Amino acid sequence: MTASTQSLLREALQLPSNDRAALVEGLILSLDQPDPSLDALWLKEAEDRLAAYHSGELGTVDAEDVFRELGKKV
């Protein structure tokens, strides 16, 4: 984090909670912008995975198994 960003953060932390919440919301919204090129890449990836599944090149894993395994690591 740059010095100017740290300074800005210190100033923001002095704001009332409603203003801090509005600031956070505005910052998050500024990051959540659609990117058509990324959307196209994800669409191609999904189509490729579906084709691999249909051709038998890609198997599946039950969601219960995935969540059980994740639960072990937590």
C-alpha positions in Angstrom: 0.0 0.0 0.0 1.4 3.4 -1.0 1.9 6.2 1.5 -0.9 8.2 -0.1 -3.2 5.2 0.1 -2.3 4.7 3.8 -3.0 8.4 4.4 -6.3 8.1 2.6 -7.3 5.1 4.7 -6.4 6.9 7.9 -8.6 9.8 6.9 -11.5 7.5 5.8 -11.4 5.7 9.2 -12.2 9.0 10.8 -15.5 9.3 8.9 -18.8 8.5 10.6 -19.8 4.8 10.0 -22.5 5.7 7.4 -20.0 7.7 5.4 -17.5 4.8 5.6 -20.1 2.3 4.4 -21.0 4.6 1.5 -17.4 4.9 0.6 -16.8 1.2 0.7 -19.9 0.6 -1.4 -18.7 3.1 -4.0 -15.3 1.5 -4.1 -16.7 -2.0 -4.5 -19.0 -0.9 -7.3 -16.1 0.7 -9.1 -14.4 -2.7 -9.2 -17.4 -4.7 -10.3 -17.5 -3.6 -13.9 -18.3 -6.1 -16.6 -15.4 -7.0 -18.9 -16.7 -8.5 -22.2 -13.4 -10.1 -23.0 -13.3 -11.9 -19.7 -17.0 -12.9 -20.1 -16.1 -14.4 -23.6 -13.1 -16.3 -22.1 -15.3 -17.8 -19.3 -18.0 -18.7 -21.9 -15.4 -20.5 -24.0 -14.1 -22.3 -20.9 -17.6 -23.4 -19.9 -18.3 -24.6 -23.4 -15.0 -26.5 -23.6 -15.7 -28.2 -20.3 -19.2 -29.2 -21.3 -17.9 -30.6 -24.5 -15.2 -32.6 -22.6 -17.8 -33.9 -20.3 -20.1 -35.0 -23.1 -17.2 -36.7 -24.9 -16.2 -38.6 -21.7 -12.9 -36.7 -21.4 -14.0 -35.0 -18.2 -15.6 -36.7 -15.3 -17.6 -35.4 -12.4 -17.4 -35.2 -8.7 -20.4 -35.2 -6.4 -20.9 -31.9 -4.6 -21.3 -33.8 -1.3 -17.8 -35.2 -1.8 -16.4 -31.8 -2.6 -18.0 -30.1 0.4 -16.9 -33.0 2.7 -13.3 -32.7 1.5 -13.4 -28.9 2.0 -14.8 -29.5 5.5 -11.8 -31.6 6.3 -9.4 -28.8 5.4 -11.2 -26.1 7.4 
